[in-house]
Each structure stands twice: as structure tokens, then as C-alpha cells.
Amino acid sequence: MSRIAYVNGDFTPLEDAKVSIQDRGFLFADGVYEVTAVIDKRLVDYDGHVRRLHRSMGELKIAAPVSDDELLALHRELVARNNLTEGLAYLQVTRGAADRDFTFPDGATPSLVMFTQAKTLCEAPAATTGIKVATVPDIRWQRRDIKSVALLAQVLAKQAAAEAGCQEAWMIEDGHVTEGGSSNAYIVTEDDRIITRPVSNAILSGITRASVLRLARERGLEVEERAFTLDEALAAQEAFVTAASTFVMPVVEVDGHKIGGGQPGPAVRRLREIYIDAARETAI
Ligand code: PDD
């Protein structure tokens, strides 16, 4: 059975889901996106994703293509039509189709497309083994806070990591880790402090990050929001990444150096459990 996508007002089999070659997402990467996890057929951290979508659209002056109520209804209908129990809901908003011209076109209608991908999230095998990370220079633009579909730097970063036998890339700027190719990056120090870069234009403000840090603080865990160096990461007790697509995922190797003995450590395993429990409770 074919997957069902949503394109500008219509649900349609994925293979028939098409946008114009003049869509500015295609021509200029002039668009933004969100990826929301689905567990138990429900949306995880949904409000945070919608808030960030509005912020990204606002920074680019793209009008919302549908109301918030409609967007939630579309997500729910898409999950139902695809019979999705666990996986990801992807949405993309672009400035729409117009004759090619760099400046914003007058009267273009923003485009909204959505699709789902089935994925094992809660029982992901990688969470038991941990993942390997390779570092690459961060060659991205200076507005990484916008969840833009201009992802070529991350495509190259993650491809380089994959070719090195790794599952994620950590991007390095001025000797410090900015974030993962599609995740936020963390280390845990010997004295059990969780270190992650503060939110700024240098990284994406992860929705999973916000939930994990809130849950960690509520449980009395020490969180320090500051940039950390590659050397600190190599010396760390534990390391991990967070994203809607991985939740809390242990990192057990960076550039071939084992972290914390090469096994997922207790702090990361606990954080993952705490996050998944909360996600199950609060998903809508
Ligand atoms: N990426 N940083 C970057 C560069 C990302 O692309 C992502 C997510 C994150 C984590 O954000 P969140 O916790 O809101 O998912 C951080 C998604 C999953 C993707 O592009 O597939």
C-alpha cells in the first residue's frame, strides 16, 4: 500500500505528490521544515515544533499556509491515513512557486507539503550500542537558528561521517563543537555535569534539547550551557546527541576515540529513559 502525502490542500499517494519546478524551495532552498516524532500514533513535543516553525517562518517573512488548528488536524490525519504507530512526520513550508527572481515575489502562495516515515524510535537498536561520530568543519551559514531546508552542508557532513563508518557528524567551529549534522551535541563530565552549547544563531534550538534539559534540571541533574571543545569531548565520561529522530542517543566514539569505554554510560541511559517516559505521557 502506498504512503499518503499531503500537498497544498490534498492528500495523495506519495508517488503522485508533486510541486512546481518553480517552487522557491526547489530553486533557492527558500523554505523551512519541521520533523516531529510519532510514538503510540501520537505527536511528541508537538507544541514546541509548531512554535519553532512560526519563528523560522517569521525570520524569513513567509506567511503561515494554514492555521495552527488546521496544521494539527493535518498531522493527525496524515498519521491516521498512513497507519503510523511510530516514526516521523515531516513538514515543509516554502515561499511558494513564482518566476525565478531572487527577491521575494509578490503574491506567491506559500507551499505546504507533509509526509511520514515509519521508524523505530523507542527501541532503536543504536540506543543499546551507541553511535559513532566523525568531526567535520562547520561550513554552514550564520543563521543556523532557522530550520531552513538549505541542508547541503549537513548532507556533506553526514555523508563524510557515513564514509568514515559513523552515524553522525559533529561540526567544529573555532575548536568547539557546534552541533550534530541533524542533532544537538552533549558531553557528560567526570563530575556528572551535562554540557551543551547554549542556544544562539550558531545552532538550531532543538525541541528535544529543550525537553531533555528541562527534565534533567527537574531531576536535579547539573546542566551547564556552554560551548565545549573537541578535546573536552574526547576526554568526556559520556557523550550523546538529541533530535526528534533519535531522542537521546549515546555517542560511544568520536573520530575513532572511544568515549567512556566505548559503551553507553549510565547518565545517558537514564536521560533516554526519562525522555521517552515523558514523551509517552505528553504526546498528543
Ligand atoms: N533535525 N540540530 C540540527 C542541525 C538539526 O537538524 C536537528 C534536527 C536538531 C535537533 O532538533 P530537534 O530536537 O528539534 O529535532 C539539531 C531533524 C530531526 C532532521 O533534520 O531530520
Boltz pocket constraint, residues with backbone or C-beta under 6 A from the ligand:
constraints:
  - pocket:
      binder: B
      contacts: [[A, 35], [A, 179], [A, 180], [A, 181], [A, 182], [A, 183], [A, 184], [A, 203], [A, 204], [A, 205], [A, 206], [A, 207], [A, 208], [A, 209], [A, 242], [A, 243], [A, 244], [A, 245]]
      max_distance: 6.0
